[in-house]
Amino acid sequence: LVRDSMGHIEKLEENTELVNDISKELTKNEDWEYKFIVTLPKPDVYFPILKYKCTTKVSPIPLRVQSKVRCTNKKTRVALQISSNPSNTRKLSELTIIMSVPDKVLGGSVSTQPEGGVWSEEDRSVVWSVKELGVGEKFQLQAQFSVVKGFDENSEKLYFPVMVRCHSMATQLSDIHFQCSD
């Protein structure tokens, strides 16, 4: 059973190999929006059953990302600061930071501080992996690139959109509730 009383779910997908949506069988007096029957092939083995995406109105946010871009002498430096919300109840783990890189910079020229940022030509992005971030902690990442010929740092602005994914076991970041039973 899934309850989304605050309307935080933007998109919900079930693993159709394991999950059958029977939401239409909910009665009017039940306080749930979704109902599923899940058949797991093996006990005590992880299987993804539902995947959901929240709307942007979920608050408080579990972490904050600040970025600063500076262009000088045919080089562009991007500084990121990732901060965990001090009101989180648990640490964040398995963080993946993905920064999109505009066409005006030479992605393959990237150098990162600390080392560990990986350039993906296919996605035109730099990806970092961070094991965990404690409650209220923060860390910084930097990436430096060469710019393409003809780029004018005085008249053109560069944007490096950043997405961060993470896990937070035993902590709900939205107001979505789940109930499981035999």
Disulfide bonds with the S-S distance in Angstrom:
none
